[in-house]
Amino acid sequence: MTDMDVLVDEQYSQVERLLRPGKRRRPEARALLRGLLAMEGHVSAEARVSERDVDRVEKAVRDGRSLDQVFPRLRDVTATFEGDGATVKVHFTKRAGAPVHFVPADDPGDSAAVREIDLQRKYHIPPFELAEMVGLSRPRATALRRFLGIDDDSACVHVFTFGSQKHPRYSDNASRRMKEALDDGIDMDEVWRTHGPRPRRPR
């Protein structure tokens, strides 16, 4: 058993103790659960932690489920420590090991702590709505996206394919980056000149 395994086991045992009837230390237990969820989140880049996740794992702990049932991916996380004293750097990485069973976002079970993000929820903004959100016409919004490289950033855009149709959808990251650029006073006339409609090639 590694130092990381020992740490995780101790944390989970502490959560179990804090959630025992009569303890009245639920906030402390939930804080520890958030920490464990955050560590498990390092296994999947497309995972996030929400209060709903904390509620789910708290219920699982109260129901007497084991660490491996509640946090099935924590055994795949390892950590390296650098330095000592007041300054210690911790690096979390995924440990090579058995295949991980990914649980869909809408699975009602309570054993999986961190779940895959539903891509249609993450990338929920169509191009025309993105333009409206940032206060630009559709052509100018397209020019700004090109300037910022948003259509090349997987954190900002995902193209859904339905048969022969392709539908780009944008995440909140895209709208935030565009709004920040506008708030910083970006010269949209220059953006339009350099990244606006591209001339069609002669046939």
C-alpha positions in Angstrom: 0.0 0.0 0.0 1.4 3.4 -1.0 1.4 6.6 1.1 -1.4 7.9 -1.0 -3.5 4.8 -0.3 -2.9 5.3 3.5 -3.9 8.9 3.3 -7.1 8.1 1.4 -8.0 5.3 3.8 -7.5 7.6 6.8 -9.6 10.4 5.2 -12.4 8.0 4.4 -12.3 6.5 7.9 -12.5 10.0 9.4 -15.6 10.8 7.2 -17.2 7.6 8.5 -16.6 8.6 12.1 -17.8 12.2 11.5 -21.1 10.9 10.0 -22.0 8.5 12.8 -25.3 9.3 14.5 -25.0 11.9 17.3 -21.7 13.3 16.0 -23.2 16.5 14.5 -20.1 17.1 12.4 -21.6 16.9 9.0 -19.9 20.1 7.6 -16.5 18.7 8.4 -17.3 15.3 6.8 -18.6 17.0 3.6 -15.4 19.1 3.4 -13.4 15.9 3.5 -15.6 14.4 0.9 -15.1 17.4 -1.4 -11.3 16.8 -1.1 -11.6 13.2 -2.0 -13.9 14.0 -4.9 -11.3 16.6 -6.1 -8.5 14.0 -5.9 -10.6 11.4 -7.8 -11.3 14.1 -10.4 -7.7 14.0 -11.5 -8.4 10.6 -13.1 -10.8 12.1 -15.7 -10.3 15.4 -17.4 -14.0 15.5 -18.3 -15.2 15.2 -14.7 -16.4 17.8 -12.3 -17.5 18.0 -8.7 -20.9 19.4 -7.6 -22.9 19.5 -4.5 -25.0 16.8 -6.0 -21.9 14.6 -6.0 -21.2 15.4 -2.4 -24.8 14.5 -1.5 -24.5 11.2 -3.3 -21.3 10.1 -1.7 -22.4 11.2 1.7 -25.5 9.0 1.4 -23.3 6.1 0.2 -21.0 6.5 3.3 -24.0 6.6 5.6 -25.3 3.4 4.0 -22.1 1.7 4.9 -20.5 1.3 1.5 -16.8 0.7 1.3 -14.2 3.2 0.0 -13.7 1.2 -3.2 -17.5 1.3 -3.8 -17.9 5.0 -3.2 -14.6 6.2 -4.8 -13.8 3.5 -7.4 -11.2 5.6 -9.2 -9.2 6.8 -6.2 -7.0 3.7 -6.3 -5.8 4.9 -9.7 -4.5 8.2 -8.3 -1.0 8.6 -7.0 0.9 11.6 -5.7 4.5 12.7 -5.5 5.6 15.2 -2.8 8.4 17.7 -3.2 10.0 19.8 -0.5 9.4 19.9 3.3 8.5 22.2 6.1 6.1 25.0 5.2 6.3 24.6 1.5 5.4 21.2 0.0 4.4 20.7 -3.6 2.0 17.8 -4.4 1.6 16.4 -7.9 -1.4 14.1 -8.6 -1.1 11.7 -11.5 -3.1 8.7 -12.8 -1.6 5.4 -11.8 -1.4 2.7 -14.4 -3.8 -0.1 -13.3 -7.0 -1.9 -14.1 -9.5 -0.4 -16.6 -11.9 2.1 -15.1 -15.7 1.7 -15.5 -17.1 5.1 -16.4 -20.6 5.8 -15.2 -22.9 8.0 -17.3 -23.9 11.3 -16.0 -27.6 10.3 -15.6 -26.9 7.0 -13.9 -29.1 7.0 -10.7 -26.6 4.8 -8.6 -24.8 6.3 -5.7 -21.5 4.3 -5.8 -19.7 6.4 -8.4 -18.4 9.6 -6.9 -17.2 11.5 -10.0 -19.1 11.1 -13.2 -18.5 11.9 -16.9 -19.9 15.2 -18.0 -22.9 15.0 -20.4 -21.3 16.6 -23.4 -24.6 18.1 -24.5 -24.8 19.9 -21.1 -21.3 21.1 -21.3 -21.4 22.3 -24.9 -24.9 23.7 -24.9 -24.6 27.0 -26.8 -25.3 27.1 -30.6 -23.3 29.7 -32.7 -26.2 32.1 -33.1 -26.9 32.1 -29.4 -23.2 32.6 -28.5 -23.2 35.7 -30.7 -26.3 37.1 -28.9 -24.7 36.3 -25.5 -21.7 38.5 -26.2 -23.6 41.2 -28.0 -22.2 40.8 -31.5 -23.7 40.1 -34.9 -23.2 36.5 -36.0 -20.5 37.4 -38.6 -18.5 39.5 -36.1 -18.9 36.8 -33.4 -17.4 34.3 -35.9 -14.5 36.7 -36.6 -13.8 37.0 -32.8 -13.9 33.2 -32.4 -11.3 32.9 -35.2 -9.2 35.6 -33.6 -9.3 33.9 -30.2 -8.8 30.4 -31.6 -12.0 29.3 -29.9 -13.0 26.8 -32.7 -9.6 25.1 -32.2 -10.0 24.7 -28.4 -11.6 21.5 -27.2 -12.5 23.2 -23.9 -14.7 25.7 -25.8 -16.3 23.8 -28.7 -17.5 20.3 -29.6 -18.9 19.2 -32.9 -21.8 16.9 -32.6 -22.4 14.6 -35.6 -25.9 13.4 -36.5 -25.7 11.3 -39.7 -24.2 13.6 -42.3 -25.0 16.8 -40.3 -22.3 18.5 -38.1 -23.4 20.9 -35.4 -20.8 22.9 -33.4 -21.8 23.7 -29.9 -19.9 26.0 -27.5 -19.3 25.8 -23.7 -19.4 28.6 -21.2 -15.6 28.8 -21.6 -16.2 30.2 -25.1 -18.6 32.9 -24.0 -16.4 33.9 -21.1 -13.3 34.3 -23.2 -15.2 36.3 -25.8 -16.7 38.6 -23.1 -13.4 39.1 -21.5 -11.8 40.1 -24.8 -14.6 42.6 -25.4 -14.4 43.9 -21.8 -10.6 44.4 -22.3 -11.4 46.7 -25.2 -10.3 44.6 -28.1 -10.5 46.4 -31.5 -13.3 44.7 -33.2 -12.7 46.6 -36.4 -9.2 45.2 -36.6 -10.5 41.7 -35.7 -13.1 42.1 -38.5 -10.4 43.2 -41.0 -8.1 40.3 -40.2 -10.5 37.5 -39.3 -13.8 38.5 -41.0 -15.4 36.8 -44.0 -12.8 35.2 -46.2 -13.0 35.8 -49.9 -14.2 32.8 -51.9 -11.7 31.2 -54.2 -12.5 31.5 -57.9 -13.8 28.3 -59.4 
